[in-house]
Amino acid sequence: MNKYAHETVPTEYIETDGVRFAYRRFGRPGRTPLLFLGYFNSNMDAWDPVVTNSLAADHEVILFDNAGVGASGGETPYTVAEMTRDCRTFCAALGLSAIDVLGFSLGGMIAQQLTLDDPQLVQRLILLGTGPRGGEGMTFTELSAEEQADPIAFLLGAFFSPSDASQAAGREYVKRLDSRKEDRDLPVSGNSAVAQLAAIREWGTVPASNRYATLKNIAHPTLIVHGSKDIVVAPINALVLAERLPNAQLIVYPDSSHGTHYQHTPLFLEHVNLFFRAGDSSGDER
Amino acid sequence: MNKYAHETVPTEYIETDGVRFAYRRFGRPGRTPLLFLGYFNSNMDAWDPVVTNSLAADHEVILFDNAGVGASGGETPYTVAEMTRDCRTFCAALGLSAIDVLGFSLGGMIAQQLTLDDPQLVQRLILLGTGPRGGEGMTFTELSAEEQADPIAFLLGAFFSPSDASQAAGREYVKRLDSRKEDRDLPVSGNSAVAQLAAIREWGTVPASNRYATLKNIAHPTLIVHGSKDIVVAPINALVLAERLPNAQLIVYPDSSHGTHYQHTPLFLEHVNLFFRAGDSSGDER
């Protein structure tokens, strides 16, 4: 265990291919590192410290800003495929040859593409609130690059259900996001948000043929987690993934939206630990 | 802990309302008993001893044959509603005032109806390989009352996926079913099978209006478990339940069919224990 936690780990930088990537690396070294890939318009500070610190007890955790995002240099590209290329560049610069990946929403799209593009690099996948390429209702017509002008209202409306219990969990989550006081990340620029939105819309476009055809090639042990009332990525997309990924386990939590893992956090963390402990999710865990 | 296990617990009988019900009761008394409700054409011997014995470590487990099934007297009715009435009669005869219910397939239909009809009786629900009233493709047109002429072929074909890993798990499951040597249950009669088939088809009929309208009334903590390739009850039905039951958690396991919980058994048992331990699944588990 190194000495840092989510709140205290310094932001580091590594430059490669002309891009200076910002990242934070902490937790328990020695096992496969766990790379976090975040949602639309988010930076490293958007991760819940309860989740990152808890997973850091058993894993080395790596947060980073992809090209053009937050404190990283370069420009945000307009497709998930190019974001994935940038992510691979970052991994190569750090000398990572085997990683587990936790991707949330847009991050889950990049995680899928990364696994397809570099199946040797990725060992295990955790896909949160995301969907397959060309999924159901994933063109995000109601989302805009300015959506987060009031970030707290955005989070409470999109990540949590309207119920009192969910909204209360949302307010707790928002509070936790403030626990890191020093060395905060830079906000996501408008240009980057525009590019990210284009990328998720391109990802969500239903292809003329062979919809979902590539999913069978992601045979890695995968844990899919989704909210039963996710208003950003409809829950059917999680089932599409679970039905087509050869080795995926799906968990849906009740009365929760896009941020279900920040609402049912203790149970989510227990399920993640079970997933990692099981060795795989194919029944070989006996 | 009483002295019996799945393999050794004697079959007992209790007569009420003119029906003599066969049942087996074992495990750890003192907490809410866990009532098992089985699938189409099955009797008490069809439960996996690994599942019943494992859950009996923390719960009193009650297996029974509903009216007209196996060693029970009476006649099997032609609707889930009437089967539920018989189940309540049995519970009342045993003096049960609070139970948890684990229902598999047809048993999960009865479990839902029981919760609607007697919401005070049922505390927690586990729904395995089942679907809502009027679900998707739940008229079971390919099922017949004679289906189980070759019961092992039926089980391997319907409960397990075609993959080598799943078929191997299926053969292990079939072996485990033989571990009880004495005091075996009676087979399900042809008449009972015909009635059960009518009941599940009636349950599966899509209503002219208000489809799924009653699901919001099952607010009990619920764990739904389904196989990603369930060929008997399509996985979409599990998602329909998860989206509409107010307090349900859904888990889907990979490469598995109707008997997914008999394939991913160790992980399933860990998930069930987490479900019970969490107190509920609504986020209050903190």
HADDOCK unambig.tbl for C-alpha pairs under 7 A between the chains (distance, minus, plus):
assign (segid A and resid 228 and name CA) (segid B and resid 242 and name CA) 6.34 0.50 0.50
assign (segid A and resid 228 and name CA) (segid B and resid 243 and name CA) 5.04 0.50 0.50
assign (segid A and resid 229 and name CA) (segid B and resid 243 and name CA) 6.67 0.50 0.50
assign (segid A and resid 242 and name CA) (segid B and resid 228 and name CA) 6.34 0.50 0.50
assign (segid A and resid 243 and name CA) (segid B and resid 228 and name CA) 5.04 0.50 0.50
assign (segid A and resid 243 and name CA) (segid B and resid 229 and name CA) 6.65 0.50 0.50
assign (segid A and resid 246 and name CA) (segid B and resid 254 and name CA) 6.45 0.50 0.50
assign (segid A and resid 246 and name CA) (segid B and resid 255 and name CA) 6.43 0.50 0.50
assign (segid A and resid 247 and name CA) (segid B and resid 254 and name CA) 5.32 0.50 0.50
assign (segid A and resid 247 and name CA) (segid B and resid 255 and name CA) 6.88 0.50 0.50
assign (segid A and resid 248 and name CA) (segid B and resid 253 and name CA) 6.88 0.50 0.50
assign (segid A and resid 248 and name CA) (segid B and resid 254 and name CA) 5.39 0.50 0.50
assign (segid A and resid 249 and name CA) (segid B and resid 252 and name CA) 5.62 0.50 0.50
assign (segid A and resid 249 and name CA) (segid B and resid 253 and name CA) 4.87 0.50 0.50
assign (segid A and resid 249 and name CA) (segid B and resid 254 and name CA) 5.80 0.50 0.50
assign (segid A and resid 250 and name CA) (segid B and resid 251 and name CA) 5.45 0.50 0.50
assign (segid A and resid 250 and name CA) (segid B and resid 252 and name CA) 4.89 0.50 0.50
assign (segid A and resid 250 and name CA) (segid B and resid 253 and name CA) 6.71 0.50 0.50
assign (segid A and resid 251 and name CA) (segid B and resid 250 and name CA) 5.45 0.50 0.50
assign (segid A and resid 251 and name CA) (segid B and resid 251 and name CA) 4.53 0.50 0.50
assign (segid A and resid 251 and name CA) (segid B and resid 252 and name CA) 6.57 0.50 0.50
assign (segid A and resid 252 and name CA) (segid B and resid 249 and name CA) 5.61 0.50 0.50
assign (segid A and resid 252 and name CA) (segid B and resid 250 and name CA) 4.88 0.50 0.50
assign (segid A and resid 252 and name CA) (segid B and resid 251 and name CA) 6.56 0.50 0.50
assign (segid A and resid 253 and name CA) (segid B and resid 248 and name CA) 6.90 0.50 0.50
assign (segid A and resid 253 and name CA) (segid B and resid 249 and name CA) 4.86 0.50 0.50
assign (segid A and resid 253 and name CA) (segid B and resid 250 and name CA) 6.71 0.50 0.50
assign (segid A and resid 254 and name CA) (segid B and resid 246 and name CA) 6.48 0.50 0.50
assign (segid A and resid 254 and name CA) (segid B and resid 247 and name CA) 5.33 0.50 0.50
assign (segid A and resid 254 and name CA) (segid B and resid 248 and name CA) 5.39 0.50 0.50
assign (segid A and resid 254 and name CA) (segid B and resid 249 and name CA) 5.77 0.50 0.50
assign (segid A and resid 254 and name CA) (segid B and resid 282 and name CA) 6.39 0.50 0.50
assign (segid A and resid 255 and name CA) (segid B and resid 246 and name CA) 6.45 0.50 0.50
assign (segid A and resid 255 and name CA) (segid B and resid 247 and name CA) 6.89 0.50 0.50
assign (segid A and resid 263 and name CA) (segid B and resid 283 and name CA) 6.40 0.50 0.50
assign (segid A and resid 264 and name CA) (segid B and resid 283 and name CA) 4.75 0.50 0.50
assign (segid A and resid 266 and name CA) (segid B and resid 286 and name CA) 6.28 0.50 0.50
assign (segid A and resid 282 and name CA) (segid B and resid 254 and name CA) 6.35 0.50 0.50
assign (segid A and resid 283 and name CA) (segid B and resid 263 and name CA) 6.37 0.50 0.50
assign (segid A and resid 283 and name CA) (segid B and resid 264 and name CA) 4.76 0.50 0.50
assign (segid A and resid 286 and name CA) (segid B and resid 266 and name CA) 6.38 0.50 0.50
